Amino acid sequence: MTTVTTVPHVDLNRYLGRWYEVARLPLKWEDPKATDITANYSLSESGTVRVDNRCFDEDGKASQSIGEASVQNDANSQLKVTFLPEFIRWLPFTSGDYWIIKLDSDYRHALVGTPDNKNLWLLSRSAHIEDDVKAEYLLEAQRQGFDLDQLIVPRHTGREVTDAQIEADKHN
C-alpha cells in the first residue's frame, strides 16, 4: 500500500464554506445514486468544524447528515470526522479520517482521502469541474495508491437542498 501524504498546510478559515462533491469512491452509508451532494463546513464555538452534508437520495428526497470534525495535526490537513449523535461522540473509534491530500492555492478544488486508501472525495467550490482539473486530481489519487475503478461521479442538477425540504421530507 502506498503511503498517503497530506498537503503541507491548510488555512482552515479559507477551507470553510460550501464544497460540491464531484467524485468519490463508493461508501456503504452513501446512496450511490444521490445527486446534488454538498458539504458545508463552518467553525463551531468549541473550535471544531461543523460538517453539514446534504443531497437528494435516489427517490428525490432531501437528506442531511450533521457531523463534527476535529483537526489532528499542526498543518490542519488531517482531521477526524464523526456523524454520530452528539451525546455519544466521545466514544473511541467512532470517527473517520479526513485527510486533505491535494488542494489548489485558491481553495477551489480539494482531494480528500483516508490513509487506508479506501475512501476518496474530489471536492470543488462549483458543481462542475473542468476535465483537465479533474484528471489532475484523480492522477494524484492514483499516485497515492487509490484504486479508481469504482469511482462514482454524482450528478448535479442545479437543485439545492434547503432546510425546508429536509423538514418536509422527514415527514414523508
N, C-alpha and C positions, 0 to 999 in steps of 0.2 A: 504494500500500500504506500502510495506517495504521501509524504508529509504535507499537510495543508498549512499554508502560511497566510497570515493576515497582512493588511496594509500597515505601514509604519505608524500612522496616526489618523484618528478620526476626530474632527471637530463636531462634537455631539450636537451642539446648537444648530449647526448647518445641516446635520443629518436628519433632524426632526422634521416633521411635516408629512405630507402625503406622498406615498410611493405606489406605483401600479405594478402588479405582478405581471411580467410579460413572458416568463418561462419558469418552469420548476420541474423537479423530479417528483414522481408520484409520492403522495403521503397517504397513509391509511386513514387519517382523520379529515382529509380534504376531498370534497367531491371532484372527481376528475373532469366533470363537465361544468363546473362552476364558471360563471362569467363575471366580468367587471370586478375583478378582485383588486382590492386596495388595502394598504396598511397605512394607518395614520399613527405617527409617533409623536408623543408630547412628554414634556418633563413633569413629573409629579412633585408635590411638595416635599416628599421624602428624598428626592434626588434620583429615584429610579425612573425608568422610561415606561410610560403608559403605552400599551400596544392596542390598537383598535382595528381589527381585521374585519373587512366587510366584503360580501359578494352576493350574487344571486345563485341559488343552487340550480340543479338540473330542471326542477319544476318551476323555476322563475321566482321562488320565494326569497325574500331578503334574509340574509344570515349575518350574524355578528359574533365575533369572539373577542373578549377583552382579556388582555394579559398584562404582564409586568416583566420588564427586562432590567437586569442589573449588570453593570459594567464589571468585567473580571480582570482587566489589565490596565496599565497606565496609558496605553495607546488608545483606549476606548474602542478597540477593534474586536474584542472578544466579549460577548455578552451571554448571559443565561436568561432564558425566557420561560415563563410558566403561564399556562392558561387555566390553572386550577382555581376554584373559588378562593377568595381572599383568606378565609378563615383556615384553610389548610395549606397555604403556600409555604409555610415554614417547614413542611415535611421534607426530609432529604430525598434526593434522587427523583424529584418531580419536575425538574426543569430541563430544557434542552439547550444545546449550544446554538449560538447565532454568531458566526464569525464572518466579518466583513473582509473578503479576500481580494476584491478589486473595487476601486472607487475612483471616478474621474475627479479632476481638480475642481470642477464646477458643481459637484454633488448632484449630477443629473442621472447617473447610472451607477448601480451597485450590484456586485455579485456577492451573495451571502451563502455560506455553506456550513457544514459541520465537519469536525476533524476526522470523522469516520468515513467520509465521502458518501454518505447515504442520503443526505438532504442538501438541496441546492435551490436557490431562488435567484432569478435575474429580475432586478427591480429598475424602474425608470420613473422619472418625475412626470412623464406623459404616458398615456395609454398605449402609444405606439412607438416603437424604437426603430431606428434606421437599420437596414440589413447589415451594413458593414460594422456598426457598433455591436449589434447582437452577435455577429460572427466573432469579433474580437474578444468579447466577454466569454462566449462559450468555448473558444480556444483556450483561454486561461483556465476555465473549469477543467477541460481535458488535461491540460498540463499538470494540474494539481491532483489528477487521479480520479476525477468524476466520470462515471460511465453515463453518457447522454443518450443511450439507445432508447430509453423510455421517456425522453423529455416531453413535457406537456406544455403547449403554448395556448393559454386560455384566451378566449375571445373577449374583446372589449367592444361593447355595442354603443357606448356613449351614455348609457344609463348610470345613475349614481344611486347607491344605496343610502336612503335617508333614514333618520331616526323614526319618522312617521311610518315608513314602510316596514321597518323592523318591528315596531309595536303592532301594526296591523297584522303582519304575518305570524306573530306569536300566537294570535288568537284564531288563526285559520287552520 
